[in-house]
Amino acid sequence: MSLIAALREAPANRSTASKYTALNGLLYLASGGLLIAWPGAVQAVLRDAPFHGHEAALVRVLGMALAVIGWLYFFGGRSGGRQVVAASVLDRLILVPLVLVPTALAGVFPHTMIAFAILDPALALGAWWLLAREMRGGAG
């Protein structure tokens, strides 16, 4: 099987939680792509302070990390596995705020960090709710 064929594979009956995780992945992939292509988005969209040194390069690195996470969430969601959904909930509810809130409080792209520290756990709660509903035997 070719690499592309393996990437195109998806189970016929994916749960709503898996589809939701894949859509979250597309959101992260697009956000990462935006930061790679236009690091100034942190000022134009999120109103953070102008760059003074090489911060644009750091924003591109953050964008790359976000795009890779999005890529993995997208294909994890397409795999249909509940473990991928559950694992994404845990890291997004615990690790993301634990790292991003102190970073924002230290003055490093505070609006950008707080935006992701709110958005990521909120999306994780949606995935958790869908997963719980599925495990109770509800729609999905």
Secondary structure by P-SEA (a helix, b strand, c coil): ccaaaaaacccccccaaaaaaaaaaaaaaaaaaaaaaccccccccccccccccaaaaaaaaaaaaaaaaaaaaaaaaaaccaaaaaaaaaaaaccccccaaaaaaaccaaaaaaaaaaaaaaaaaaaaaaaaaaaacccc
